[in-house]
Amino acid sequence: MYKIPLFDLNYSKEEEEAVLKTLRSKWISMGPNVSKLEEEFAKHLNIKHAIAVTNCTAALHLALKILGIKEGDEVIVPSLTFVATVNAVRYVNAIPVFADITSYEDFSIDPADIETKITSRTKAIIAMHYGGFACDMNRIMELAKKYNIFVVEDAAHAPDSEYNGNKLGTIGDIGCFSFFSNKNITCAEGGMLATNNDEYAKKANLLRAHGMTSLSYERAKGHATKYDVIELGYNYRMDDIRGALALTQFKKLKEDVKKREKLRQIYLKELENIDNIIILYKNHPYKSTNYIFPIVLKNSNVEKRDRIRQKLAEAGIQTSVQYPAVHRFSIYEKYKVDLPITEYVTDNEITLPLFYNLTTNEIKYISKTLRNIL
Ligand SMILES: *Cc1c(COP(=O)(O)O)cnc(C)c1O
């Protein structure tokens, strides 16, 4: 429908073959592919444990559960995120406390605003690494230490991003990753929970599979013949068909990130002389996965932004808004606070297309069209 979609899969023969091979193996639920994926992902992150789950939302839910977050506890969250970040807080009946983002150029949760929102009930902070660009983890970890609170990293955008030599998702207590269909690497629906803490990992393994002490694959292999149930768990397992897809995609991650960085540089050059837009993370010092390419309109409002998006659509260019602010959703009415930077950004942000197979000419066309519209 669109000449240039917002996102396009980087799938080829390899994904088809990996799925077929798994189907023909006749082991389709969690098994060898998922184990291999976990092993490789943990190695890639340089972390002790990576536990595959159905999606990142499940990983976030488990993270809060494992950390003992419960009814009445407060969790500080960004509002400029996908709603799942905040829904996870509600799953454990805790209270989401929204903090603003840092600036129009940096959409990361603002450590200064986090600190003003810490109370005796605050139990955790969820740091979401927007677009794959790292939050100010030094300051967030300092706050966590000072006030004795946990840090969960929502690294859904950041499977290969870094901060001071560490991979994102490995700095806080638990990191959560997504393999949803529009993420850097994807198996349609999938996620990963990463941690260096042995106890948390043990708990994650239990909770993703009904709280059972042994799994069907182990029993099929003869490693176990019975099981006990020792926790009230969930069914958050990844199946081995998705495991095969994710493994194949994981092999393309390095190349994907390299290509996206190149495409970002082309965007920066093509958009250089447009006065009315803000380019984000211009001097960001760390490696980013460049999950998306967002811009913010200057001196604008929501009607103007929507008109510009409409014109881009008429020129065949699909765009998005990342994100509608969570604190404005109906179900979060009760938790609403003033977040002036988030509110301006959510009304004036446009996400331009960015994906592995996007071409230089397409970026030139998008940039030229945008310049003309403005
Ligand atoms: C995609 C996304 C999620 C949810 O991931 P799923 O795998 O779809 O559950 C959570 N947080 C952020 C920031 C996301 O972009």
The ligand as a Tripos MOL2 file, in Angstrom:
@<TRIPOS>MOLECULE
LIG
   15    15     1     0     0
SMALL
NO_CHARGES

@<TRIPOS>ATOM
      1 C1          7.7780   -3.8240   21.6660 C.3       1 LIG1
      2 C2          7.9570   -3.2890   23.0130 C.ar      1 LIG1
      3 C3          7.5420   -3.9860   24.1660 C.ar      1 LIG1
      4 C4          6.7200   -5.2290   24.0990 C.3       1 LIG1
      5 O1          7.3540   -6.2530   23.4640 O.3       1 LIG1
      6 P1          6.5190   -7.5450   23.0480 P.3       1 LIG1
      7 O2          7.6070   -8.5100   22.6970 O.co2     1 LIG1
      8 O3          5.6700   -7.1850   21.8790 O.co2     1 LIG1
      9 O4          5.7350   -7.9730   24.2180 O.co2     1 LIG1
     10 C5          7.8470   -3.4670   25.3960 C.ar      1 LIG1
     11 N1          8.4820   -2.2970   25.5230 N.ar      1 LIG1
     12 C6          8.8810   -1.5970   24.4480 C.ar      1 LIG1
     13 C7          9.5930   -0.3210   24.6550 C.3       1 LIG1
     14 C8          8.6100   -2.0550   23.1630 C.ar      1 LIG1
     15 O5          8.9640   -1.3240   22.1010 O.3       1 LIG1
@<TRIPOS>BOND
     1     1     2 1
     2     2     3 ar
     3     2    14 ar
     4     3     4 1
     5     3    10 ar
     6     4     5 1
     7     5     6 1
     8     6     7 2
     9     6     8 1
    10     6     9 1
    11    10    11 ar
    12    11    12 ar
    13    12    13 1
    14    12    14 ar
    15    14    15 1
@<TRIPOS>SUBSTRUCTURE
     1 LIG1         1 GROUP 0 **** ****
